[in-house]
Amino acid sequence: MNPKSAEAFESRGMVLCSLRDFAAGLSDIDKAIALDPKLATAYANRGLAKCQNGDYGGGRFDLNKAIELDPTKEEFYHLRGQIELKNRNDAEASVERQLKIGGEE
């Protein structure tokens, strides 16, 4: 692997994340971003990986950065929408649970 290729680090990072090795995968994607801070796909992929690892706030932040860098990528908006939907569903589930515990249903 070319140690100066942001794309190579990004690709390897995504493979590692798909194998659920988020620490190593995110580390590689971080290296990709360090090598090329304008690589929008790296931010989007890091955002996706963060969400898959439960960090929805970090994922949304990275997807916002990806959109800032390349506002023409439809996929980035789709991924950000999925995160926002997941956060909404989690919030609704928490409120429902609170109401059940409090006996206010």
C-alpha positions as CSV (number, residue, x, y, z in Angstrom):
1,M,0.0,0.0,0.0
2,N,1.2,3.4,-0.9
3,P,1.8,5.2,2.5
4,K,1.0,8.6,0.8
5,S,-2.3,7.5,-0.8
6,A,-5.3,8.9,1.1
7,E,-7.6,6.7,-1.1
8,A,-5.6,3.6,-0.1
9,F,-6.0,4.4,3.6
10,E,-9.7,5.2,3.1
11,S,-10.3,1.9,1.3
12,R,-8.5,-0.2,3.8
13,G,-10.3,1.6,6.6
14,M,-13.6,0.8,5.1
15,V,-12.7,-2.9,4.7
16,L,-11.6,-3.0,8.4
17,C,-14.8,-1.3,9.5
18,S,-16.9,-3.8,7.5
19,L,-15.1,-6.5,9.4
20,R,-16.2,-4.7,12.6
21,D,-12.6,-3.6,13.5
22,F,-13.7,0.0,14.0
23,A,-10.6,1.1,15.9
24,A,-8.2,0.1,13.1
25,G,-10.7,1.2,10.4
26,L,-11.3,4.6,11.8
27,S,-7.5,5.0,12.4
28,D,-6.9,4.4,8.7
29,I,-9.7,6.8,7.6
30,D,-8.2,9.4,10.0
31,K,-4.9,9.0,8.2
32,A,-6.6,9.4,4.8
33,I,-8.1,12.7,6.0
34,A,-4.8,13.8,7.4
35,L,-3.2,13.1,3.9
36,D,-6.1,14.8,2.0
37,P,-8.3,17.0,4.2
38,K,-10.5,17.8,1.2
39,L,-11.4,14.1,0.5
40,A,-15.1,14.3,1.0
41,T,-15.7,10.6,0.6
42,A,-13.3,9.9,3.5
43,Y,-15.4,12.1,5.8
44,A,-18.6,10.4,4.6
45,N,-17.1,7.0,5.2
46,R,-15.8,7.9,8.6
47,G,-19.2,9.3,9.5
48,L,-20.8,6.0,8.4
49,A,-18.3,4.0,10.4
50,K,-18.8,6.1,13.5
51,C,-22.6,5.6,13.2
52,Q,-22.1,1.8,12.8
53,N,-20.1,2.0,16.0
54,G,-22.8,4.0,17.9
55,D,-21.3,7.5,17.6
56,Y,-24.2,9.2,15.8
57,G,-23.1,12.7,16.8
58,G,-19.7,12.2,15.4
59,G,-21.1,10.5,12.3
60,R,-23.4,13.5,11.6
61,F,-20.5,15.9,12.1
62,D,-18.4,14.1,9.5
63,L,-21.3,13.9,7.1
64,N,-21.9,17.6,7.4
65,K,-18.2,18.1,6.6
66,A,-18.5,15.8,3.6
67,I,-21.5,17.8,2.3
68,E,-19.6,21.1,2.9
69,L,-16.7,19.7,0.8
70,D,-18.9,18.3,-2.0
71,P,-22.5,19.5,-1.8
72,T,-23.4,17.7,-5.1
73,K,-23.1,14.2,-3.7
74,E,-26.7,12.9,-3.2
75,E,-25.4,9.9,-1.2
76,F,-24.0,12.2,1.5
77,Y,-27.5,13.7,2.1
78,H,-29.0,10.2,2.2
79,L,-26.6,9.0,4.8
80,R,-27.1,12.1,6.9
81,G,-30.9,11.6,6.7
82,Q,-30.5,8.0,7.9
83,I,-28.6,9.2,10.9
84,E,-31.2,11.8,11.7
85,L,-33.9,9.2,11.4
86,K,-32.0,6.8,13.7
87,N,-31.6,9.6,16.3
88,R,-35.3,10.4,16.1
89,N,-36.3,6.8,16.5
90,D,-34.0,6.5,19.5
91,A,-35.5,9.6,21.0
92,E,-39.0,8.4,20.5
93,A,-38.2,5.0,22.1
94,S,-36.6,6.8,25.1
95,V,-39.8,8.9,25.6
96,E,-42.0,5.8,25.3
97,R,-39.9,4.0,27.9
98,Q,-40.0,6.9,30.2
99,L,-43.8,7.0,30.0
100,K,-44.0,3.3,30.7
101,I,-41.8,3.6,33.7
102,G,-43.6,6.7,35.0
103,G,-47.0,5.0,34.4
104,E,-48.3,8.0,32.4
105,E,-49.6,5.9,29.4
